[in-house]
Amino acid sequence: MDITRENTDALNAVVKVDIIADDYQPKVDKILVDYRKKADIPGFRKGHVPMGMIKKQYEKSVMIDEVNKLLQDSLNKYLTEEKIEILGNPIPKSQENFTWDTKNFSFEFELGLVPQIEVNLTSKKKITQYVINADDSLIDKEVENLQSRYGKMSAVDIINENTNVTGTFVNEEKEIENKSTINLSDIKGKTNLKKFVGSKVGDVIELKTKSLFSDDSKLMGALGLSNEEVEGLNIKVLFTIEETTEIELADLDQELFDKLFTDGSVKSVTELRNKIKEDAEKQFLQQADQQLLNSVTEFLIDNTSFDLPSEFLQKWLATAGEKQLTPEEAAEEYNKSEKGLRYQLIQEKILKENDIKLDYEELKEYAKGFIRTQMAQFGNMNPEDAELDDIANRILGNQEEAKKLQDQLMSQKLMTFYKEKMTFKTKKVTYEGFVKEVYK
């Protein structure tokens, strides 16, 4: 067997694999001997079927199977030994006069080669690194949320802006009749809110579904419809008020503090507010880091220039999936995935050049930390290490879950690396300011 490669250009190559009978015939003969031993053909004792009959019936199919196995194994071995980095998979070149009615074969494969990449982490225009502060307004809201969560529910006679209203939405034409509870803080617009305020149990309110709630998910729940059904929905509905309640906020006393923090670490409103601020800013740090990673990713894609074997990749995408794509569909799919592929190649270059990697034990410890946090939310503050090991092993045994955790941990490692190697412009903002700037 002989394998040769010819580079068409810097991003494309053709590999030729020549296979002769001596490469596969010994394996074919061995398989046919085994077939003969097991063959059960009327008129012949088992194991005594003439070899000529076995060859006539099975030799060609066995030969095709063995040549294909040999071809795949030898091609993979060649790419590994020669350290040829490719994109996608090799694509067999069609041969007009190819036939299996011969002893020697030649196969050709197109390769898309990984481009040479130079990554520069220096930016003239500094990327913004946000530091998100929990301001008094946010802390005030969270304190009230906690008081509300542990407060007492009581019925009220007249609806005001803080009332929870239970009732039934009806529209006969659309066959809507759905009972639900809504909080008036979710109602959008002063006009709609005025229809509720001052009403009481038994009143019927006429409403328009368009712009009734702050988002469509609330409308879906209120009307009992799917996302597709509420999209663009603009109809009149009647809402019959059946129950009106309000929450009496819990007192900010030691009883509430102990419910919130069972370890007795909070003994005053000031300590409660400090704790809320600390916990909120820990969560904000994760969001800020994710935003920073997104910004660095965009910067690297925009500022790392290299060509891709686009024609090869489109050809490969056309045949890679379960359904074969037309050239137009493959081109569209390539355009969708090109940006992601570019960052994947940049990231692989960074990881390789800086020896950034993770092993199973490191991933397992990360999984255990994740599990420990989840268990703490359900009151198990000190799980046994053996229990954590068992759960972590089961999670990592699930390929999809393991990949998710691996991606999260690798993102953390990359974020640490970028913070060490790049210089950012720091900007302190409130959470509201962060949302306005980042998601505007």
Secondary structure, 3 states (H helix, E strand, C coil): CEEEEEEEECCEEEEEEEECHHHHHHHHHHHHHHHHHHCCCCCCCCCCCCHHHHHHHHHHHHHHHHHHHHHHHHHHHHHHHCCCCEEEEEEECCCCCCCCCCCCEEEEEEEEECCCCCCCCCCCCCCEEEEEECCHHHHHHHHHHHHHHCCEEEECCCCCCCCEEEEEEEECCCCEEEEEEEEHHHECCHHHHHHHCCCCCCCEEEEECCCCECCHHHHHHHHCCCHHHHCCCCCEEEEEEEEEEEEECCCCCHHHHHHHCCCCCCCCHHHHHHHHHHHHHHHHHHHHHHHHHHHHHHHHHHHCCCCCCHHHHHHHHHHHCCCCCCHHHHHHHHHHHHHHHHHHHHHHHHHHHCCCCCCHHHHHHHHHHHHHHHHHHCCCCCCCHHHHHHHHHHHHCCHHHHHHHHHHHHHHHHHHHHHHHCCCEEEEEEHHHHHHHHCC
